[in-house]
Amino acid sequence: MKILWIDPWTTTIWFAIIEKLDREFKLIDFWVIETTPKIDLEHKLLEIWTDISELISLHKPERIWIEKLFFNTNITTGIAVAHARGVIIYESMKSRIIPHEYTPLQIKKAITGSWSAKKAQLQKAIQMIFKLDEIPKPDDAADAIAIAYITWLERE
């Protein structure tokens, strides 16, 4: 089974895809989807929809997880990200995959054992788990890889 994890924003969207083979986890892909800077939100949403649709088509995940939205200072950004999440949820449902959610704190706690872990700690843990030559970058890619891994552990 393949799991796709998505950390949604509007200009950049981080994702990771893992697959479990026997008792091992294989990191299939991780990176960032970038939309065209300084264009209207409507055009960004169309780009996000196109990229997510292609990603789902290419990898055919059985599960999709989306980082839960949390904003306490910039409501305008929060609303734009909520729109992006809506596009991702729509495409997930259209592909007959019900999306699930995790908070950033749940990710940190599950991987490092600490609610207050720093990004560098999470990146190092992911590097060790997946035996990567380098720490995954950008740092938010580590979040995406981590949540995909956590969802596998919870299924066991």
Secondary structure, DSSP 8 states (H G I E B T S, - for coil): -EEEEEE--SSEEEEEEEEEETTEEEEEEEEEEE--TT--HHHHHHHHHHHHHHHHHHH--SEEEEE----SS-HHHHHHHHHHHHHHHHHHHHTT--EEEE-HHHHHHHHHS-TT--HHHHHHHHHHHTT-SS--SSHHHHHHHHHHHHHHHHH-
